[in-house]
Amino acid sequence: MARFAVRVALLATFAAFGSVGFGRSLAALLWMSIILCSLAGLVRREPLFGPDLNHWDEGVAFGALFALVHTVNQLI
């Protein structure tokens, strides 16, 4: 949980300095995070539905945040 919170804070900080706007920058960074978490889960051979939180769960959480940010960007 702490790793996820730190990563979200870093992504929001980097998105604040994006040249295309905060929402679009955050959406792009979240999309890259989904891909990186999936790759990390594959490389580490973590179970998809294991008892512990792992990179797959983090990727799903980033996916949910991406969907939320993308929806808000479409409304604005």
N, C-alpha and C positions, 0 to 999 in steps of 0.2 A: 504494500500500500504506500509506503514511504517512497519507494522508487517511482511509482506512478505519479505521485504528487509532485516530486521534484522534476520529473520529465514534463509534466503539464506546465509547471511554472516556467521552465526553460523555453518551452515552445511558445508560450504566451509572450515571454520577453523578446524572443527573436521575431515573432510576428509583429510586435509593436514597432519594430524598426524596418519592416518590409516596405518596399516602394509601391506595391500594388494595393495597399490597404490592409488593415488588420484582419478583416474577415477572410479575404482571399489568401493571405499569407498563412493564417492559422489553418485553413482548410488544406492547403498544400503540405504544410508541415505534419498535420495529422495523417494525411494519406501516406506520406513517407514513413511515419512511425508505424502505421499498420503493416506496411511491407517489411520493415526492419524487425518488428516483433515476430512476424510470421517466419522470417528467415532464421531468427535466433531460436525459435521453437523447433524448427526443422533440424538445425545444426546440432542443438543440444539434445535432440530426440526426446523432448518433453511430452508426456502423455496429454492428449487433448482434454480429457475430462478427469484429470487427476485430483486427489484430495487437497493438494496445495495450490496456491495461486502461482501461475507461471507466465511465460511470455505469451502463450495463447490467450489467456484471460486478459492480459494487458492489451493485446491486439484487438480483442473484442470491445474493450472499454474505449480504446482510441477510435474504433469504428463507430461506436455510438456517439461519441463526441463529434466525429466528422459529419455524421448524418445530421446532428443538431445544428452545427455551424453552417453546413451547406443549405439546410432549410431556411435558417435565419437570413443567410446571404441572398437567397432567392426572394424573400419577402421584402427586403429593404431595397 
